[in-house]
Amino acid sequence: MTSIQARGAELRRLHEAPELLQVVNVWDAISARVIADLPDTRALATASHSIAATLGYEDGENIPLDLMLDMVGRIVQATDLPVSADLEGGYGDAGETIRRAIGVGVVGANLEDRMRPFDDAVAEVRAAIRAAEAEGVPFALNARTDVFVRNAFPTDDEKIEEAVRRGRAFLDEGATCVFVPGKLDERTVERLVGGLGAQKLSVIAVPGSLAPARLQELGVARVSYGPWTQRVALTALRNSALELYAGGELPLGTQPLN
């Protein structure tokens, strides 16, 4: 495996390049191997929701950190590519959680603000960045603000203004980019990029979201897919089971990927 410093530098480069970084989220070692083997895959990202579901937990830091990091470490070991981990809200100590994640080979992370008070949210980002610096690893922090998903303000203008305010503060602390999840329309993406800068906005794609090609044209740095990749796999499993129970057969073209 390439060194953690080399993987960290590459992940930072991928976020800063003008080409959109697409990360297809994975949740265990075999999903990581399947995605890593594709020629267009340049980096991997874990989905905390999907890892929690795999191990029988509800999303939202209900899974113990030890279990989350164990699975993340297995994903890291399954590939030579840089891996970014979804570390939710930092499990009560963002700096220590980042330090432990680097210990299993992670070179990037999502960190949610959960709409904490502004100063507290900025302090968490600062702690995460300082922890990565202390470990001597180039690190891509995808600092997330939940302005849209938590519906924190009544109007879109207010949401955009607050997302940019928080995002700029996160970037000033050393975050690589700012993750603003939600089903964002083109006008909103344009305004967020305008407020944060090109190659500084990270988004999630959900059914009906803007196409990756358009996101790249708008100056978005990164798009991920969160729990939706696992939902695609589970939908295929469920549909196959229904077909089998109805007297059908396994789908033609099914590949032995495991």
FENVENFEN-V564383 format. One record per backbone hydrogen bond with DSSP energy under -1.0 kcal/mol. NH is the residue of the N-H (numbers start at 1). CO is the residue of the C=O. E is the energy in kcal/mol with one decimal. If there is no record, write none. Layout:
nh=<NH/NH>
co=<CO/CO>
e=<E/E>
//
This chain:
nh=<7/8/9/10/11/12/13/14/15/16/17/21/23/26/32/33/34/35/36/37/38/41/44/46/47/51/52/53/54/55/56/57/68/69/70/71/72/73/74/75/76/77/79/84/85/87/90/93/97/98/99/100/101/102/103/104/105/106/107/109/110/111/112/113/116/121/122/123/124/125/126/127/128/129/130/131/132/133/134/135/137/140/142/143/143/144/145/150/152/159/160/161/162/163/164/165/166/167/168/169/170/171/172/173/174/175/176/177/178/179/180/184/189/190/191/192/193/194/195/196/197/199/200/202/203/205/209/215/216/217/218/219/220/221/222/223/224/228/231/232/233/234/235/236/237/238/239/240/241/242/243/244/245/246/247/248/254/257>
co=<3/4/5/6/7/8/9/10/11/12/13/221/223/45/28/29/30/31/32/33/35/38/82/84/26/47/48/49/50/51/53/52/64/65/66/67/68/69/70/71/72/73/76/44/108/110/87/90/93/94/95/96/97/98/99/101/102/101/83/140/85/142/88/144/113/117/118/119/120/121/122/123/124/125/126/127/128/129/130/131/132/107/109/141/177/111/179/146/147/155/156/157/158/159/160/161/162/163/164/165/166/167/168/169/171/170/141/141/200/143/202/182/185/186/187/188/189/190/191/192/193/219/197/178/222/224/206/211/212/213/214/216/215/201/201/21/203/225/227/228/229/230/231/232/233/234/235/236/237/238/239/240/241/242/244/243/251/255>
e=<-2.3/-2.3/-2.4/-2.1/-2.2/-2.2/-2.3/-2.4/-1.6/-1.7/-1.5/-2.5/-2.4/-2.2/-2.0/-2.3/-2.3/-2.0/-2.9/-1.7/-1.6/-1.7/-2.5/-2.3/-1.6/-2.4/-2.7/-2.3/-2.3/-1.6/-1.3/-3.3/-2.2/-3.0/-1.9/-2.0/-2.3/-2.7/-1.7/-2.1/-2.4/-2.2/-1.3/-2.6/-2.6/-1.6/-2.4/-1.9/-2.6/-2.5/-2.3/-2.4/-2.2/-2.6/-1.5/-1.1/-1.7/-2.1/-2.3/-1.8/-2.3/-1.5/-3.2/-1.3/-2.4/-2.4/-2.3/-2.1/-1.8/-1.7/-2.5/-2.4/-2.1/-2.5/-2.5/-2.0/-2.0/-2.4/-2.3/-1.3/-1.6/-1.9/-3.5/-1.1/-1.8/-2.9/-2.5/-2.2/-1.9/-2.0/-2.9/-2.4/-2.3/-2.6/-2.5/-2.2/-2.7/-2.7/-2.8/-1.5/-2.4/-2.6/-2.3/-1.2/-1.4/-2.2/-1.5/-1.7/-3.2/-2.3/-2.6/-1.4/-2.3/-2.7/-2.2/-2.4/-2.7/-2.3/-1.9/-2.4/-3.0/-2.9/-1.1/-3.1/-2.5/-2.9/-2.5/-2.1/-2.4/-1.8/-1.8/-1.4/-2.3/-2.6/-1.3/-2.5/-1.9/-2.0/-2.0/-2.2/-1.9/-2.8/-2.4/-2.0/-2.1/-2.8/-2.7/-2.2/-2.3/-2.4/-2.1/-2.5/-2.8/-1.4/-1.8/-2.9/-1.4/-1.9>
//
